[in-house]
Amino acid sequence: MANLNHLFTPLEGVDLANIQVYAVGGAVRDALLGLSPQDVDFVAVGTTPKILLDLGFRLVGKDFPVFLHPKSHAEVALARTERKIKKGHTGFVVHADPSVTLETDLRRRDFTINAMALSRDGLLIDPYGGQDDLNERVLRHVSPAFSEDPLRVLRCVRFLAQLSAYKFKISAETVDLITSMSASLRELSVERIIVELDKTLSSANPAAGLANLPFLKITETLIPDLKVVPDRFTCQSVDARLGEWILWNQPTPACIEHYGKQFRLTNKRVDFLTALIKLKNTNINDVASCLELMNQLGWLRGNAPDPRLDQLLVEFDQTQFIELPITRLFEMRDKVREITAAQFTKKGISGKALGEAIHAERLRVLSTEISAPGTAPGL
């Protein structure tokens, strides 16, 4: 096994000689895979909050005691146990004191590959076979307590995406357990669901994880209208990738409105997804339809179009979801936006006639731009 002592660098600067501290979880897993962990979690065994506080650590966290290193702000948690008392991801009572062993702490974790620990003298503590499963590229739950936290189902999907380069598979017994947990997914808050799906979408290969949603009965429970998953994602941002996934399922505007409310999607996401559907369903070469599209997207109002939405649409354009490049549509939009009421009111046009004149001129300019790009004259 390679030397992994560098994992303990964040703990330097404090005398921890008399405290049993271990690197645990994903950092150990990633280091064994040859990856560079982004963050390292530590567990202290056989100690008390007072001892850590006296060393300068700062107590944070409401649900269980976590302490921040005084210099690096690395997180050190006390070894703990959990007991399920109510439904949902947070329905646990946590017990942490010096009597809790490292093995007991590791047993409450999700997968065996995340239930390994490393001591400061380089000893790997692996009571549940995590290293074997890591070598075999298997995701296997540590204990039946896995079923107490439905969020772990979505974490499984995320790990498949994040570790896709290693082609991990789910063990048969873990598949059986996860599918039996399908109904409990409804106990999760929509915020937690979105966080996990976003982490999956932000991974190197989201499709490697999301492809398992129907197989694990997650789709039918949480997102029955999103049965189809792209074989690969073209875009890079999470919002644009979400758009790819949704458009593969040919949603209606009503579907976007429904999921926007159900999952409390941000206005930015709802506006983006709505724009995609309207763009996909509009005949860009039909002048009246194109002008109505611009009006529905709010592009003809006084305020400038939202640059965040424009940026997402430009990124999404690489998927070639509409025949006309989005930058070309923006050029047409800018020409139409040059037409203002002031150009007609100075000619004495007002009231209903003013609206009709603006509309007619917009149609004329847009018609010219569609048939002969760049030739529409200004007023």
C-alpha positions in Angstrom: 0.0 0.0 0.0 1.3 3.5 -0.9 2.3 5.9 1.8 -0.8 7.9 2.7 0.6 9.9 5.6 0.0 13.1 3.6 -3.7 12.8 4.5 -2.8 14.0 8.0 -1.2 17.2 6.8 -4.3 19.3 7.7 -3.8 18.3 11.4 -0.3 19.7 11.7 0.3 22.6 14.1 -1.5 21.0 17.1 -0.1 18.4 19.5 -2.3 15.4 19.0 0.2 12.8 20.3 -2.1 11.6 23.1 -5.3 11.4 20.9 -6.3 8.6 18.6 -7.2 10.4 15.3 -7.9 8.6 12.1 -8.5 9.7 8.5 -11.8 8.1 7.4 -14.2 7.7 4.6 -14.0 9.0 1.1 -10.5 10.4 1.5 -9.1 7.0 2.3 -11.0 5.4 -0.5 -9.8 8.0 -3.0 -6.2 7.9 -1.8 -6.2 4.1 -2.3 -7.5 4.6 -5.8 -4.6 7.0 -6.5 -6.8 10.1 -6.5 -6.1 13.3 -4.6 -8.9 13.8 -2.0 -10.4 17.2 -2.0 -11.2 17.1 1.7 -10.2 14.7 4.5 -12.5 13.8 7.4 -11.1 12.7 10.7 -12.5 10.8 13.6 -11.1 11.0 17.1 -11.6 8.0 19.3 -11.5 7.8 23.1 -11.4 11.5 23.7 -13.8 14.2 24.9 -15.0 17.6 23.6 -13.1 19.3 26.5 -9.8 17.9 25.4 -10.2 19.1 21.8 -11.4 22.5 23.0 -8.4 22.9 25.2 -6.2 22.2 22.2 -7.8 25.1 20.4 -10.4 23.3 18.3 -13.7 25.0 17.7 -17.0 23.2 18.2 -19.5 23.4 15.3 -22.5 21.4 14.2 -25.9 21.0 15.8 -26.6 17.3 15.3 -23.3 15.8 16.5 -20.0 17.2 17.8 -17.6 18.3 15.0 -14.5 20.3 15.8 -12.5 22.6 13.5 -8.7 22.6 13.6 -7.5 26.0 14.8 -5.3 26.6 11.8 -6.4 24.4 8.8 -10.1 24.3 9.8 -10.1 20.5 9.0 -13.0 18.7 10.6 -12.5 16.2 13.4 -15.6 14.4 14.6 -15.9 12.2 17.7 -16.5 8.6 17.1 -20.3 8.1 17.3 -23.3 5.8 16.9 -26.7 6.7 15.5 -30.1 5.5 16.3 -33.1 5.9 14.0 -36.1 7.5 15.7 -38.2 9.0 12.9 -38.5 9.0 9.1 -36.2 10.9 6.8 -32.5 11.6 6.3 -32.2 13.5 9.6 -34.3 11.3 11.9 -31.4 10.1 14.0 -30.2 10.4 17.6 -26.4 10.6 17.8 -24.4 9.3 20.7 -20.7 10.2 21.0 -18.4 9.5 23.9 -15.0 8.0 24.6 -16.5 4.5 24.8 -17.5 4.4 21.1 -14.9 2.4 19.2 -13.6 3.1 15.7 -15.1 -0.1 14.3 -18.5 0.9 15.7 -18.2 4.3 14.1 -17.3 2.8 10.8 -20.2 0.3 10.9 -22.7 3.2 10.6 -21.3 4.3 7.2 -22.9 3.5 3.9 -20.6 1.4 1.7 -17.6 -0.7 2.7 -15.3 1.3 0.5 -16.2 4.3 2.7 -15.9 2.4 5.9 -12.1 2.3 6.1 -9.8 4.3 8.3 -6.1 5.1 8.3 -4.0 5.7 11.5 -1.3 8.2 11.7 1.3 5.4 11.7 0.0 4.1 8.3 -2.1 1.3 9.5 -5.3 0.6 7.4 -8.3 -0.3 9.6 -10.7 -2.2 7.4 -13.2 -4.3 9.5 -15.8 -4.7 6.7 -13.8 -5.7 3.7 -13.7 -2.3 2.0 -10.3 -2.8 0.4 -11.4 -6.1 -1.3 -14.5 -4.4 -2.6 -12.4 -1.4 -3.8 -10.1 -3.8 -5.7 -13.1 -5.6 -7.1 -14.9 -2.3 -7.9 -18.0 -3.2 -5.9 -20.4 -0.9 -4.0 -21.6 -3.0 -1.0 -23.5 -1.7 2.0 -21.8 -2.1 5.3 -24.8 -3.3 7.4 -28.6 -3.4 7.4 -28.6 0.1 9.0 -28.0 1.3 5.4 -31.8 1.1 4.9 -32.4 3.6 7.7 -31.2 6.5 5.6 -32.9 6.7 2.1 -30.5 9.4 1.0 -27.9 6.7 0.7 -29.8 5.4 -2.4 -29.1 8.6 -4.2 -25.5 8.6 -2.9 -25.1 5.2 -4.5 -26.0 6.7 -7.9 -23.6 9.6 -7.3 -20.7 7.3 -6.5 -21.3 5.4 -9.7 -21.0 8.6 -11.6 -18.1 10.1 -9.7 -16.1 6.8 -9.9 -17.2 5.9 -13.4 -13.6 5.7 -14.6 -13.2 2.6 -12.4 -16.5 1.0 -13.6 -17.9 0.2 -10.1 -20.9 -2.1 -9.9 -23.5 -2.5 -7.1 -23.4 -5.9 -5.3 -26.5 -8.0 -5.8 -27.5 -7.9 -2.1 -27.2 -4.1 -2.1 -29.4 -3.8 -5.2 -32.0 -5.9 -3.5 -31.8 -3.7 -0.4 -32.0 -0.4 -2.4 -35.0 -1.5 -4.5 -36.8 -2.5 -1.3 -36.2 1.1 0.0 -38.0 2.7 -3.0 -41.0 4.0 -1.0 -38.8 5.6 1.7 -37.3 8.0 -0.9 -40.5 10.0 -0.5 -39.3 10.8 3.1 -36.5 12.9 1.7 -36.7 16.6 1.5 -36.7 18.0 -2.0 -33.7 20.1 -1.1 -31.6 17.0 -0.3 -32.8 15.2 -3.5 -31.7 18.2 -5.7 -28.4 18.4 -3.9 -27.6 14.8 -4.6 -28.8 14.9 -8.2 -26.7 18.1 -8.8 -23.6 16.4 -7.4 -24.3 13.5 -9.8 -24.8 15.9 -12.8 -21.6 17.7 -11.9 -19.5 14.5 -12.0 -17.2 13.5 -14.9 -19.8 11.0 -16.3 -23.3 11.6 -15.0 -24.9 9.0 -17.3 -22.9 6.2 -15.5 -24.9 7.0 -12.4 -28.3 8.2 -13.7 -28.6 5.2 -16.0 -29.3 3.2 -12.8 -32.3 5.3 -11.7 -34.9 3.1 -13.3 -33.1 -0.2 -12.4 -33.1 0.9 -8.7 -36.7 1.9 -8.8 -35.8 5.5 -8.1 -37.4 6.9 -11.3 -40.8 5.5 -10.6 -40.8 6.9 -7.1 -39.3 10.4 -7.6 -39.3 11.3 -11.2 -41.6 9.1 -13.3 -41.5 11.5 -16.3 -37.7 11.3 -16.6 -37.3 7.6 -17.7 -34.8 8.3 -20.5 -31.2 9.2 -19.6 -28.8 10.4 -22.3 -26.0 8.0 -23.2 -23.6 10.9 -22.5 -23.8 14.6 -21.7 -22.5 17.3 -24.1 -22.7 20.3 -21.8 -20.5 20.9 -18.7 -22.6 23.0 -16.3 -25.1 21.4 -14.0 -28.0 23.5 -15.2 -27.3 22.8 -18.9 -26.9 19.0 -18.2 -30.3 19.1 -16.4 -31.7 20.6 -19.5 -30.2 17.8 -21.6 -31.7 15.1 -19.4 -35.1 16.7 -19.4 -35.3 17.4 -23.1 -34.5 13.8 -23.8 -37.8 13.0 -22.2 -39.8 15.4 -24.5 -41.5 17.3 -21.6 -44.5 19.6 -22.0 -44.5 23.1 -20.4 -47.0 21.6 -17.9 -44.4 19.0 -16.9 -41.8 21.7 -16.3 -44.2 23.7 -14.2 -45.1 20.6 -12.2 -41.5 19.6 -11.4 -40.5 23.2 -10.8 -43.0 23.4 -8.0 -42.5 19.8 -6.7 -38.7 20.2 -6.4 -38.7 24.0 -5.8 -36.4 24.7 -8.7 -34.9 28.1 -8.8 -36.4 30.7 -11.1 -33.3 30.5 -13.2 -33.7 26.8 -13.8 -37.4 27.1 -14.6 -36.9 30.0 -17.0 -34.1 28.0 -18.7 -36.1 24.8 -19.1 -39.1 26.7 -20.3 -37.0 28.5 -22.8 -35.6 25.2 -24.1 -39.1 23.8 -24.7 -40.4 26.9 -26.4 -37.3 27.0 -28.6 -37.6 23.4 -29.5 -41.3 23.6 -30.4 -41.1 26.9 -32.4 -40.6 27.1 -36.1 -37.8 29.7 -36.1 -38.3 30.4 -39.9 -42.0 31.4 -39.4 -41.9 35.1 -38.7 -45.0 35.3 -36.5 -44.0 32.3 -34.5 -40.5 33.6 -34.0 -41.8 37.0 -32.8 -44.2 35.3 -30.4 -41.4 33.2 -29.0 -39.3 36.3 -28.3 -42.3 37.9 -26.6 -43.0 34.8 -24.5 -39.3 34.7 -23.4 -39.5 38.3 -22.3 -36.9 39.4 -24.8 -39.0 42.3 -26.0 -39.4 44.0 -22.7 -37.7 47.2 -21.7 -35.0 45.4 -19.5 -32.1 43.7 -21.2 -32.4 39.9 -21.6 -31.0 38.0 -18.6 -27.3 37.3 -19.3 -27.4 34.2 -17.2 -30.1 32.7 -19.3 -28.3 33.7 -22.5 -25.1 32.0 -21.3 -26.9 28.8 -20.6 -28.6 28.8 -24.0 -25.3 29.4 -25.7 -23.8 26.5 -23.8 -26.8 24.3 -24.6 -26.6 25.2 -28.3 -23.7 22.7 -28.8 -26.4 19.9 -28.4 -27.9 21.3 -31.7 -31.4 21.1 -30.3 -32.6 23.7 -32.7 -31.6 24.2 -36.4 -30.8 27.9 -36.0 -27.7 28.7 -33.9 -28.7 30.5 -30.7 -26.2 33.3 -31.4 -28.0 33.9 -34.7 -31.3 34.1 -32.9 -29.7 36.6 -30.5 -28.7 38.8 -33.4 -32.3 38.7 -34.7 -33.6 39.5 -31.2 -31.2 42.5 -30.9 -32.5 43.9 -34.2 -36.1 43.6 -33.1 -35.3 45.2 -29.8 -34.0 48.3 -31.6 -37.7 49.0 -32.4 -39.1 51.2 -29.7 -42.3 53.2 -29.0 -40.4 56.4 -29.1 -39.7 55.9 -32.8 -43.4 56.1 -33.5 -44.7 58.5 -30.8 -42.5 61.3 -32.3 -44.6 60.7 -35.5 -47.8 61.3 -33.5 -48.8 57.6 -33.4 -50.4 56.6 -30.0 -52.9 54.3 -28.4 -53.9 51.1 -30.2 -52.3 52.3 -33.4 -49.0 52.5 -31.6 -49.0 48.9 -30.5 -50.0 47.8 -34.0 -47.3 49.9 -35.6 -44.6 48.4 -33.3 -45.8 44.9 -34.0 -45.9 45.4 -37.8 -42.4 46.9 -37.8 -41.0 44.1 -35.7 -42.5 41.6 -38.1 -41.0 43.4 -41.1 -37.5 43.6 -39.5 -37.7 40.0 -38.4 -38.8 38.8 -41.8 -35.9 40.6 -43.4 -33.4 39.1 -40.9 -34.7 35.6 -41.4 -34.6 35.8 -45.2 -31.4 37.9 -45.5 -29.4 38.0 -42.3 -27.8 41.3 -41.4 -29.7 43.4 -43.9 -32.6 44.7 -41.8 -32.3 48.5 -41.7 -32.7 50.4 -38.5 -35.4 53.1 -38.2 
